[in-house]
């Protein structure tokens, strides 16, 4: 009888005192992510990122932000989205993780943000992440790029066929895919071509 009460108390403790946000966390928003990697002869310059939102959340964003109901966002409308929705992503490095070996590269700013309504009434955010990482720091190393929301409110999927690297004659670049924990990950390797 004592064991039963102990087990019952342990179960009760588990449900009452664990933080609810951890216990019940699951995604409410689903985003398909696409990336174009931009290199120069001497740097990993940055990334163009495209996020396509799921239909339900797109419908909410369109309803709240397409003020004139013309099925597209004018500059004033997408600036409103940037200031009142997207800007909160800055606290979490815009949900973007970039690292290699033991080096973590923080994402401190983005540029060229736009939001638009695309096919099937879905919302697409697009923005540029400047990095300017010298090739000497990363050449030949496996660079990991993935998207993660620490609150687990947003789930990201990679549109692998749409992950690209711009062509630079003097560089060899390879892209592979894998997982970091449960997250889809882009593995990028950049090398200079031998002369």
trRosetta pair geometry for C-beta under 8 A, 3 or more apart (Angstrom, degrees):
i j d omega theta_ij theta_ji phi_ij phi_ji
1 4 5.7 -52 -156 30 35 115
1 5 6.8 31 151 -14 66 104
2 5 5.9 -57 -154 37 34 108
2 6 6.4 36 150 -20 67 106
3 6 5.6 -54 -147 37 33 113
3 7 6.2 32 155 -18 67 106
4 7 5.9 -56 -148 37 28 109
4 8 6.2 27 153 -18 64 109
5 8 5.5 -54 -143 40 32 113
5 9 6.1 34 155 -21 65 106
6 9 5.7 -55 -147 37 29 111
6 10 6.4 30 153 -21 64 105
7 10 5.6 -52 -147 34 31 113
7 11 6.5 31 154 -17 64 104
8 11 5.9 -54 -149 37 30 110
8 12 6.3 31 152 -18 63 109
9 12 5.6 -55 -145 39 31 113
9 13 6.2 36 154 -22 65 105
10 13 5.7 -51 -147 35 30 113
10 14 6.4 37 151 -26 62 104
11 14 5.5 -49 -151 29 32 117
11 15 6.7 16 158 -6 64 106
12 15 6.3 -65 -150 43 29 100
12 16 5.9 13 161 -9 68 119
13 16 6.1 -67 -135 45 24 102
13 17 5.5 -22 -175 19 66 121
14 17 7.4 -66 -115 47 7 83
14 18 6.0 6 -178 -20 52 120
15 18 6.9 -41 -117 27 16 105
15 23 7.6 115 -131 -158 54 160
18 22 6.4 -105 163 73 99 111
18 23 4.9 102 112 -60 122 121
19 22 4.6 72 79 11 100 106
19 23 6.7 176 89 -10 49 91
20 23 5.4 -60 -137 43 36 110
20 24 5.6 -6 177 15 75 114
21 24 7.0 -68 -127 54 18 83
21 25 5.9 47 164 -66 58 98
21 151 7.2 -59 176 -152 120 87
22 25 5.9 -29 -139 -12 24 119
25 151 6.9 -155 -135 166 122 56
25 152 4.1 77 163 69 119 135
25 153 7.6 -84 -154 -60 90 56
26 152 6.5 -33 -95 140 14 115
27 30 6.3 83 145 -74 136 74
27 149 7.9 108 -107 56 91 133
27 152 6.3 -102 -63 164 65 69
27 153 6.4 88 -129 164 52 23
27 154 6.1 48 -135 -157 99 10
27 155 3.6 -43 -85 -23 162 105
28 57 8.0 113 131 -72 77 120
28 153 5.6 -31 29 -167 98 75
28 154 7.7 -49 55 -76 65 47
29 53 6.9 -44 -170 -146 101 96
29 54 6.6 -168 -162 22 54 114
29 57 5.0 55 -126 -65 94 158
29 153 6.3 30 22 141 102 80
29 154 4.6 -30 77 -108 106 76
29 155 7.3 171 87 23 53 66
30 53 7.6 112 78 -164 55 52
30 54 4.1 67 59 -50 94 127
30 57 7.7 169 35 10 61 128
30 154 7.6 166 -85 -160 23 63
30 155 5.2 -17 -111 67 71 98
30 157 7.1 15 -176 -2 94 108
31 51 4.7 -17 -170 -166 125 102
31 52 6.6 143 -161 69 64 45
31 53 5.8 -30 -103 -100 79 52
31 54 7.2 -92 -68 -23 42 79
31 147 7.5 -86 88 128 123 152
31 154 6.0 10 0 -176 116 109
31 155 7.3 169 26 84 71 47
31 156 5.2 -26 74 -108 97 69
31 157 7.3 176 90 26 47 69
32 51 7.3 144 72 -159 47 48
32 52 4.3 -14 58 58 101 105
32 156 7.9 127 -111 -161 16 61
32 157 5.3 -32 -109 73 64 95
32 158 7.7 80 -163 -162 65 8
32 159 5.0 57 172 -46 108 107
33 49 6.8 -28 -160 -164 98 93
33 50 7.1 143 -158 79 48 57
33 51 5.7 -16 -101 -102 72 70
33 52 7.9 -157 -69 22 28 73
33 147 5.3 157 -56 -5 165 150
33 156 5.1 14 -17 -168 126 110
33 157 6.9 168 17 77 80 39
33 158 5.6 -43 70 -104 93 54
33 159 6.7 -168 77 8 37 83
34 49 7.4 146 80 -160 54 46
34 50 4.2 -11 59 60 101 108
34 52 7.5 46 -5 -11 105 102
34 158 7.7 113 -88 -161 43 62
34 159 4.8 -29 -77 55 91 117
34 162 4.0 -38 -131 114 121 121
34 163 6.6 -147 -153 -73 62 56
35 47 5.4 -27 -160 -168 103 116
35 48 7.0 146 -160 78 49 57
35 49 5.7 -12 -105 -105 76 66
35 50 7.5 -156 -69 23 34 76
35 145 6.8 120 -142 124 174 142
35 158 8.0 -39 3 -139 105 99
35 162 8.0 122 32 117 45 78
35 163 5.2 19 55 -129 88 80
35 164 7.5 -168 100 36 58 58
35 186 6.5 -82 48 -33 147 166
36 47 6.8 148 73 -161 48 61
36 48 4.2 2 52 52 102 108
36 163 7.9 -176 -80 -158 41 40
36 164 4.8 -8 -118 68 77 99
36 165 7.5 158 -167 -93 58 23
36 166 6.9 63 170 -45 100 84
37 44 7.3 -47 -173 -153 103 94
37 47 5.7 -27 -104 -105 54 81
37 163 8.0 37 -17 177 98 79
37 164 6.9 -153 23 103 75 49
37 165 4.3 -20 64 -109 113 76
37 166 6.9 -134 92 7 62 73
37 173 7.3 -176 91 -172 139 151
37 175 7.8 -179 2 -82 139 119
37 188 6.2 140 -95 -125 161 149
38 44 7.9 110 84 -175 56 54
38 45 4.4 -61 112 69 100 112
38 46 5.2 1 54 62 115 67
38 47 6.7 -167 13 -84 86 28
38 48 6.8 81 -32 -16 113 87
38 166 5.4 34 -119 5 57 129
39 43 7.0 -178 -155 93 60 50
39 44 5.8 -38 -106 -112 80 51
39 45 6.2 166 -118 5 19 91
39 135 8.0 63 -157 -81 109 110
39 165 6.6 19 -4 -173 114 101
39 166 6.2 -162 33 62 74 95
39 168 5.3 -96 96 -10 109 138
39 171 5.9 -73 125 55 149 172
39 173 6.8 -169 -10 -69 153 138
39 190 6.3 166 -110 -127 145 139
40 43 4.9 24 44 46 105 84
40 45 5.3 85 -18 -51 97 115
40 168 6.9 134 -162 -104 18 146
41 168 6.3 -175 -79 -174 55 132
41 170 5.5 39 -130 53 90 137
41 171 7.4 -162 -124 -38 44 107
42 134 6.5 -31 157 -141 86 72
42 135 5.6 -124 -168 6 40 111
43 131 7.6 173 164 94 105 89
43 132 5.4 -20 -174 -149 147 50
43 133 6.1 139 -162 67 84 41
43 134 5.8 -53 -102 -101 79 36
43 135 6.2 -123 -88 -32 24 78
44 131 5.4 -30 110 93 92 135
44 132 7.7 -177 79 -111 58 5
44 133 4.4 -6 52 56 103 102
44 135 6.9 125 -27 -83 75 65
44 138 6.1 -11 -15 54 131 153
44 143 7.4 142 -101 -108 164 169
44 190 6.5 -170 -76 -1 103 161
45 130 7.1 -54 163 -143 68 69
45 131 6.5 114 136 52 20 86
45 132 6.2 19 -136 -80 48 55
46 128 5.8 55 133 175 138 90
46 129 5.2 -177 -167 91 98 56
46 130 4.4 -58 -85 -115 139 35
46 131 4.7 163 -92 6 60 82
46 132 7.2 0 -51 -33 89 60
47 96 8.0 177 67 -156 144 147
47 128 7.1 168 86 -154 44 55
47 129 4.7 2 54 50 92 105
47 131 7.1 56 -8 -23 84 119
47 145 7.1 146 -84 -149 157 152
48 126 6.9 2 -179 -171 94 98
48 127 7.7 173 -152 91 56 31
48 128 5.4 -30 -99 -100 65 77
49 94 7.9 133 59 144 163 129
49 96 7.2 -93 -87 -87 158 135
49 110 7.9 -67 36 -135 122 128
49 125 7.9 -3 112 109 92 92
49 126 6.9 169 87 -149 52 51
49 127 5.6 -15 59 63 97 76
49 128 7.4 166 15 -96 78 25
49 129 6.1 46 -15 -13 119 108
50 124 5.9 -9 -170 -172 94 110
50 125 7.3 165 -153 84 43 54
50 126 4.9 -9 -103 -101 76 87
50 162 7.7 -64 59 138 129 132
51 124 6.7 158 79 -154 49 56
51 125 4.5 3 52 52 104 99
51 126 7.7 -169 22 -73 66 43
51 156 7.9 -71 -126 -121 102 101
52 118 6.8 -63 -123 49 104 142
52 122 5.5 33 -172 141 93 134
52 123 7.5 155 -152 85 48 47
52 124 5.1 -20 -96 -99 68 86
52 159 7.6 48 21 -35 124 138
53 57 4.9 -106 174 90 121 110
53 58 4.6 154 93 -65 112 85
53 61 6.8 74 70 8 167 143
53 122 5.8 179 66 -172 70 87
53 123 4.4 10 30 60 125 95
53 124 7.4 -151 5 -77 79 36
53 125 7.7 71 -36 -8 101 92
54 57 5.3 74 62 23 86 101
54 58 6.6 -149 92 -11 38 95
54 122 7.5 -96 171 -130 8 107
55 58 5.5 -59 -143 38 27 116
55 59 6.4 32 158 -25 64 103
55 120 6.8 -72 -98 145 103 108
55 121 7.0 63 -140 87 82 93
55 122 6.3 -70 -90 -89 57 88
56 59 5.9 -52 -154 28 29 112
56 60 6.9 26 150 -15 62 103
57 60 5.5 -49 -150 34 40 113
57 61 6.3 39 152 -17 68 105
57 123 7.4 -88 113 31 83 123
58 61 5.7 -58 -147 40 32 109
58 62 6.1 32 155 -19 67 107
58 117 7.7 113 -174 -127 110 80
58 121 6.0 140 127 133 127 73
58 122 4.5 -104 -93 -137 163 47
58 123 4.3 -176 -125 -4 86 88
59 62 5.8 -54 -145 37 29 110
59 63 6.2 30 156 -20 63 108
59 121 6.8 45 -83 137 73 122
60 63 5.8 -56 -148 37 28 112
60 64 6.2 15 159 -9 64 113
61 64 6.0 -63 -143 44 27 104
61 65 5.7 -16 172 14 66 123
61 81 7.0 49 -163 -118 110 123
61 85 7.5 14 -120 -76 107 174
61 115 7.7 -116 164 177 134 139
61 123 4.9 -6 79 -52 145 157
62 65 6.6 -80 -129 52 19 86
62 66 5.0 -3 -169 -2 68 123
62 71 7.8 9 -156 -125 125 55
62 117 6.2 66 -103 -98 114 123
62 121 6.6 -41 -39 -174 162 98
62 123 6.8 -156 -51 -64 85 105
63 66 7.3 -19 -77 36 12 94
65 73 6.5 -2 132 -110 114 111
65 77 5.2 112 165 -175 91 98
65 78 7.7 77 165 -84 134 43
65 80 6.1 175 -136 88 101 119
65 81 5.5 24 -126 -65 156 101
65 115 7.7 -9 128 105 158 143
66 69 5.8 96 127 -92 103 35
66 70 6.9 -147 -177 41 107 57
66 71 6.7 37 -160 -85 153 23
66 72 7.3 113 -127 56 113 20
66 73 6.4 -98 -94 -82 78 68
66 77 6.4 48 -102 -160 41 152
66 117 7.2 16 -77 -44 133 137
67 77 6.1 -153 6 -98 97 110
68 74 7.5 36 23 -5 126 124
71 117 5.8 -120 175 86 64 156
71 121 7.8 -78 -145 -109 101 89
72 116 6.7 -9 -151 -152 80 84
72 117 5.6 -127 -104 35 47 110
73 77 4.2 -139 -155 94 82 120
73 78 4.3 93 141 -52 134 93
73 81 7.2 -29 -145 -6 151 134
73 114 8.0 156 87 -180 126 80
73 115 5.4 12 49 94 168 87
73 116 5.7 -135 35 -107 107 48
73 117 6.5 136 -15 -16 87 88
74 77 5.0 92 52 8 68 105
74 78 7.4 -156 89 0 30 86
75 78 6.3 -62 -143 43 29 97
75 79 6.0 32 158 -23 66 109
76 79 5.8 -54 -144 36 27 113
76 80 6.6 34 152 -24 60 103
77 80 5.6 -51 -156 29 32 115
77 81 6.9 32 147 -16 63 101
77 115 7.8 -108 117 74 85 111
78 81 5.2 -43 -150 33 46 116
78 82 6.4 53 148 -23 68 99
78 113 7.5 -172 151 128 108 87
78 114 5.6 16 157 -157 157 56
78 115 4.1 178 -133 42 103 89
78 116 7.2 -20 -85 -62 138 57
79 82 5.4 -48 -148 34 36 116
79 83 6.3 28 156 -13 66 107
80 83 6.1 -59 -144 42 28 104
80 84 5.8 -10 169 12 66 119
81 84 6.6 -75 -129 54 20 87
81 85 5.1 -35 -168 35 65 119
81 86 6.1 57 138 -12 78 106
81 115 4.6 -23 79 8 156 158
81 125 7.9 -148 135 -99 130 101
82 85 7.4 -42 -79 53 8 76
82 86 4.8 -41 -131 49 46 126
82 87 6.3 74 157 -44 59 90
82 113 4.9 117 -110 110 123 143
82 115 7.2 -158 -51 -16 78 112
83 86 7.8 25 -6 49 18 86
83 87 5.7 13 -144 -18 29 135
84 87 7.3 49 -23 24 11 110
85 88 6.7 -67 -179 17 29 108
86 89 5.7 -39 -173 10 54 117
86 113 6.2 145 122 -158 161 146
86 115 7.6 -153 -43 -58 134 120
86 125 6.4 150 -100 -133 127 141
86 127 7.8 149 -173 -51 141 145
87 90 5.9 -21 -178 -6 55 115
88 91 6.3 -30 -179 11 57 112
89 92 6.0 -74 -165 53 54 93
89 94 4.5 57 137 -119 115 52
89 95 5.8 -62 -154 -11 108 92
90 93 7.7 35 -165 -82 35 17
90 94 6.4 9 -91 -58 42 76
90 109 7.8 11 -126 -104 109 46
92 95 5.5 32 111 -69 116 57
92 149 6.7 46 145 -133 161 57
92 150 5.9 -153 -133 9 123 105
93 96 5.6 -116 132 57 93 70
93 97 7.0 84 99 -79 140 53
93 106 5.9 -123 -109 -160 119 68
93 107 4.1 102 -171 48 88 98
93 108 7.7 -34 -121 -64 76 38
94 107 5.2 -88 33 120 105 137
94 110 5.7 94 -82 -43 157 128
94 127 7.6 -118 -157 88 146 145
94 129 7.0 -161 72 -94 151 117
95 147 5.0 36 135 -165 100 85
95 148 6.0 -169 -168 66 75 35
95 149 5.2 -21 -121 -74 117 69
95 154 6.7 -43 -118 79 153 138
95 156 7.1 148 150 -47 128 137
96 107 4.8 56 73 -26 112 163
96 129 6.4 -101 101 -93 172 160
96 145 7.3 -15 -169 -162 92 85
96 146 7.9 163 -151 89 51 32
96 147 5.9 -29 -96 -104 56 71
97 104 7.8 -54 -161 -145 83 96
97 144 7.2 -19 117 117 97 99
97 145 7.1 162 85 -149 60 38
97 146 5.3 -11 57 63 105 77
97 147 7.3 -179 14 -90 82 20
97 148 5.7 17 -17 18 123 114
97 180 7.8 -114 91 78 142 158
98 104 7.6 114 83 -165 57 54
98 105 4.4 -45 97 62 107 110
98 107 6.6 105 11 -56 114 100
98 131 7.2 -109 143 -110 167 131
98 143 7.1 -4 -166 -180 82 100
98 144 7.2 169 -146 88 37 59
98 145 5.3 5 -104 -104 77 79
99 103 6.0 171 -156 91 76 55
99 104 4.7 -29 -99 -105 112 56
99 105 6.4 -177 -87 10 51 77
99 143 7.5 172 92 -155 29 60
99 144 5.4 -11 63 57 76 101
100 103 5.5 -5 64 58 72 103
100 138 5.6 117 27 -128 169 94
100 141 4.5 78 178 131 131 128
100 142 6.4 164 -136 82 89 47
100 143 4.6 -43 -75 -102 114 62
100 144 6.7 163 -81 11 55 74
101 141 6.0 -65 -27 -155 102 131
103 137 7.6 -116 117 169 176 113
105 131 6.6 30 160 -143 146 107
105 133 6.7 -51 -113 -78 150 133
107 110 7.4 23 169 -59 107 87
107 129 5.7 -40 -140 -149 114 124
109 130 7.0 -7 84 41 96 102
110 113 6.2 76 116 -62 116 100
110 127 4.4 23 169 160 131 130
110 128 6.4 144 -169 72 76 45
110 129 5.5 -43 -110 -90 83 65
110 130 7.9 158 -127 7 35 75
111 127 6.9 144 69 -172 34 83
111 128 4.7 -33 69 68 87 103
111 129 8.0 165 22 -85 76 20
111 130 6.2 42 2 -24 121 107
112 126 7.5 -47 124 120 95 87
112 127 6.0 150 82 -143 71 52
112 128 4.5 43 42 8 120 110
113 125 7.0 -25 -157 -168 88 94
113 126 7.4 156 -148 85 41 51
113 127 4.4 -2 -96 -97 69 107
114 125 7.4 160 84 -155 46 49
114 126 5.2 -5 57 56 91 94
114 127 7.5 174 20 -71 57 64
115 123 6.1 -8 -172 -171 101 104
115 124 7.1 164 -153 84 52 46
115 125 5.3 -23 -99 -99 80 67
115 126 7.9 174 -84 18 34 67
116 123 7.4 154 81 -153 32 58
116 124 5.5 -17 62 59 80 94
116 126 7.7 -3 13 4 103 108
117 121 6.3 -20 -168 -139 108 50
117 122 7.3 142 -157 73 59 33
117 123 6.3 -40 -99 -97 57 58
117 124 7.9 151 -110 16 11 80
118 122 5.4 -32 63 71 91 86
118 123 7.5 121 14 -136 86 10
118 124 4.8 46 -18 -14 127 121
119 122 6.8 1 78 27 53 101
133 137 5.8 -100 175 64 95 129
133 138 5.8 49 133 -14 125 132
134 137 5.1 96 72 -2 84 100
134 138 7.7 154 91 10 50 88
135 138 6.3 -86 -147 56 40 84
135 139 4.9 56 164 -61 85 101
135 171 8.0 -131 -116 -107 144 119
135 190 6.4 -108 -132 117 99 125
135 192 7.0 91 151 -51 148 100
136 139 6.4 -17 -113 -3 21 116
138 141 5.1 -104 -162 46 57 115
138 143 5.8 25 -166 -70 126 119
138 190 6.4 44 114 50 105 113
139 190 6.2 -82 -116 97 55 83
139 191 5.9 92 -169 -113 87 53
139 192 6.6 -17 -139 -10 133 88
140 189 6.7 15 -145 -165 26 100
140 190 7.7 -78 -34 77 32 50
140 191 5.4 62 -74 -92 71 98
141 189 7.2 -171 80 -124 29 77
142 187 5.4 -23 -166 -161 99 105
142 188 7.7 129 -163 63 49 40
142 189 6.0 -33 -100 -78 54 95
143 187 7.1 137 69 -161 51 49
143 188 4.4 -34 67 67 107 92
143 189 7.0 168 14 -79 85 39
143 190 7.4 14 -2 1 131 97
144 180 6.3 83 -173 -60 140 138
144 185 5.5 -23 -157 -173 97 124
144 186 7.3 138 -158 75 46 56
144 187 6.1 -21 -97 -101 65 66
144 188 7.9 -179 -76 22 18 79
145 185 7.1 140 70 -165 42 71
145 186 4.5 -21 65 63 96 108
145 188 6.4 27 0 -4 114 118
146 156 7.7 149 176 87 76 137
146 180 5.6 -150 6 29 160 126
146 183 5.0 100 165 135 142 124
146 184 6.5 169 -133 92 109 50
146 185 4.2 -54 -67 -107 124 73
146 186 6.7 171 -72 17 65 71
147 156 3.8 6 90 40 121 179
147 183 7.4 -163 67 -167 50 123
148 156 7.2 -99 -73 21 34 127
148 183 5.6 -47 -83 -101 102 155
149 152 6.2 164 95 -71 95 16
149 153 5.6 -94 139 49 144 72
149 154 4.0 112 -27 50 154 93
149 155 7.7 -87 28 -63 118 31
149 156 7.5 140 -12 -23 93 101
151 154 7.8 62 67 12 92 76
152 155 7.7 23 -166 -70 63 78
156 183 7.3 31 64 -149 103 97
156 184 7.1 -126 108 46 88 103
157 184 6.4 67 -143 12 46 147
158 163 6.5 2 -179 -53 114 126
158 177 6.8 -166 84 -130 153 125
158 184 4.5 -137 -1 126 110 138
158 186 6.7 154 -123 -56 149 93
159 162 4.4 8 112 34 111 115
159 163 7.3 162 87 -37 63 79
160 163 5.7 -40 -152 6 41 115
160 177 5.7 -35 -120 -63 123 154
163 175 5.9 177 120 176 116 153
163 177 7.9 137 34 -74 158 108
163 186 5.8 -171 -155 -112 148 129
165 173 4.4 -115 122 115 165 153
165 175 6.4 -177 -23 -45 114 117
165 188 7.3 135 -80 -138 128 115
168 171 4.3 38 80 24 111 113
168 173 7.9 82 36 -23 95 118
169 193 7.7 -71 145 17 57 142
170 192 6.0 -17 153 -149 92 81
170 193 5.6 -136 -166 29 45 102
171 190 5.9 -21 -168 -163 121 91
171 191 6.9 142 -159 77 68 40
171 192 6.2 -53 -103 -106 62 45
171 193 6.7 -134 -86 -19 9 87
172 190 7.5 150 80 -156 53 43
172 191 4.7 -15 60 65 101 94
172 192 7.6 46 15 129 83 4
172 193 5.6 114 -32 -74 96 79
173 188 6.8 -18 -167 -166 99 90
173 189 6.9 160 -153 84 50 55
173 190 5.2 -9 -104 -103 84 72
173 191 7.8 179 -77 25 41 64
174 188 7.3 159 82 -153 53 43
174 189 4.7 1 51 53 98 103
175 186 6.3 -33 -157 -165 99 97
175 187 7.1 137 -162 76 46 58
175 188 5.8 -11 -104 -100 71 71
176 186 7.9 135 74 -165 42 49
176 187 4.3 -21 66 63 91 113
176 189 8.0 27 4 -4 102 103
177 184 6.7 -14 -169 -170 107 92
177 185 6.8 147 -159 78 57 55
177 186 6.4 -32 -102 -105 70 49
177 187 6.9 -163 -80 14 18 88
178 184 8.0 155 91 -155 28 52
178 185 5.2 -27 73 64 72 106
178 187 5.9 35 13 -26 109 121
179 182 6.8 -28 -172 -144 120 14
179 183 6.4 141 -158 71 72 42
179 184 6.3 -48 -102 -100 69 37
179 185 6.0 138 -126 8 15 103
180 183 5.1 -22 65 64 82 101
180 185 4.6 87 -12 -59 97 140
